[in-house]
Amino acid sequence: MSNGLKKKQGAQPKKWGTGIFIWILLFAAALFLAQILSSKHSLKEQLTYTEFLQRVEAGRIADCKFKGRKVTGHFKIPDKIPLGSKSGKSIVYEEFTLVIPFDDPELPKLLA
């Protein structure tokens, strides 16, 4: 068998499954990154109960939904929170979420 058909010693055949796995992993990472950077992705601001009451009294809450003690809703005017003084960029919150720590009999009157 000296006609040049000898296999190279020590060389392993390349597995094509590894290449496909890498492409699938790269595709999944690209989808994840696109979802994070999507402008349609809405961030929810975590409010304390006191902050929520202040925004209700200021008329800044458009709507809210209650599920047990968890409250979610939308602001009339989105909250803008600066990321830093030098960058000039800010995070815009159109929605909020909070957990009410206790039953407040005055809350329905404030929301009416």
C-alpha positions as CSV (number, residue, x, y, z in Angstrom):
1,M,0.0,0.0,0.0
2,S,2.6,2.5,-1.0
3,N,0.4,4.0,-3.6
4,G,-0.3,7.2,-1.5
5,L,-3.6,6.0,-0.1
6,K,-2.3,5.7,3.4
7,K,-4.1,7.7,6.1
8,K,-2.1,10.3,7.9
9,Q,-1.2,9.1,11.3
10,G,-2.6,11.0,14.2
11,A,-5.2,13.0,12.1
12,Q,-8.8,12.6,13.2
13,P,-11.7,12.9,10.8
14,K,-13.5,16.2,11.4
15,K,-16.9,15.8,12.8
16,W,-19.5,17.9,10.9
17,G,-21.8,17.9,13.9
18,T,-19.5,20.2,15.8
19,G,-19.7,22.7,13.0
20,I,-23.5,22.7,12.9
21,F,-23.6,23.1,16.7
22,I,-21.4,26.2,16.5
23,W,-23.6,27.7,13.8
24,I,-26.8,27.0,15.8
25,L,-25.1,28.5,18.9
26,L,-24.1,31.7,16.9
27,F,-27.6,32.0,15.5
28,A,-29.2,31.7,19.0
29,A,-26.8,34.3,20.3
30,A,-27.7,36.7,17.5
31,L,-31.4,36.2,18.1
32,F,-30.9,36.9,21.8
33,L,-28.9,40.0,21.1
34,A,-31.5,41.2,18.6
35,Q,-34.3,40.8,21.2
36,I,-32.4,42.7,23.8
37,L,-31.6,45.6,21.4
38,S,-35.1,45.7,19.9
39,S,-36.8,49.0,20.2
40,K,-40.1,47.1,20.7
41,H,-38.8,45.6,23.9
42,S,-40.5,47.5,26.7
43,L,-38.8,47.8,30.1
44,K,-40.9,47.9,33.2
45,E,-39.8,50.2,36.0
46,Q,-39.9,48.6,39.4
47,L,-41.7,51.0,41.7
48,T,-41.9,51.1,45.5
49,Y,-45.4,51.5,46.9
50,T,-44.5,55.1,47.9
51,E,-43.3,55.9,44.4
52,F,-46.5,54.4,43.0
53,L,-48.7,56.6,45.3
54,Q,-46.7,59.7,44.4
55,R,-47.3,59.0,40.6
56,V,-51.0,58.3,41.2
57,E,-51.4,61.6,43.1
58,A,-49.5,63.4,40.4
59,G,-51.8,62.0,37.7
60,R,-49.0,60.1,35.9
61,I,-50.6,56.7,35.8
62,A,-52.6,55.8,32.7
63,D,-53.9,52.4,33.8
64,C,-53.1,49.6,36.1
65,K,-54.0,45.9,36.6
66,F,-54.1,44.0,39.9
67,K,-53.2,40.4,40.2
68,G,-53.3,39.7,43.9
69,R,-50.7,42.1,45.4
70,K,-48.9,42.5,42.1
71,V,-49.7,45.6,40.1
72,T,-48.7,46.3,36.5
73,G,-49.6,49.3,34.3
74,H,-48.6,52.1,32.0
75,F,-47.5,55.7,32.6
76,K,-49.3,58.6,30.8
77,I,-45.9,60.1,30.0
78,P,-43.0,57.6,30.0
79,D,-40.4,58.0,32.8
80,K,-36.9,58.9,31.6
81,I,-34.0,58.0,33.9
82,P,-30.6,59.2,32.8
83,L,-27.8,56.6,32.5
84,G,-25.1,59.1,33.3
85,S,-24.3,62.7,33.2
86,K,-21.6,62.4,30.5
87,S,-23.4,60.0,28.1
88,G,-26.7,62.0,27.8
89,K,-28.5,58.7,27.3
90,S,-31.5,57.6,29.3
91,I,-33.7,54.6,29.9
92,V,-37.3,55.2,29.0
93,Y,-39.9,53.3,31.0
94,E,-43.5,53.1,29.5
95,E,-44.6,50.4,32.0
96,F,-44.3,49.8,35.7
97,T,-44.7,47.0,38.1
98,L,-44.8,46.8,41.9
99,V,-45.9,44.6,44.8
100,I,-48.2,46.2,47.3
101,P,-46.9,45.3,50.8
102,F,-50.2,45.5,52.6
103,D,-53.9,46.1,52.0
104,D,-54.6,49.8,51.7
105,P,-58.3,50.7,51.9
106,E,-57.5,54.2,50.5
107,L,-56.0,52.9,47.3
108,P,-59.3,52.4,45.4
109,K,-60.3,55.9,46.2
110,L,-57.0,57.3,44.8
111,L,-57.4,55.3,41.6
112,A,-61.0,56.3,41.0
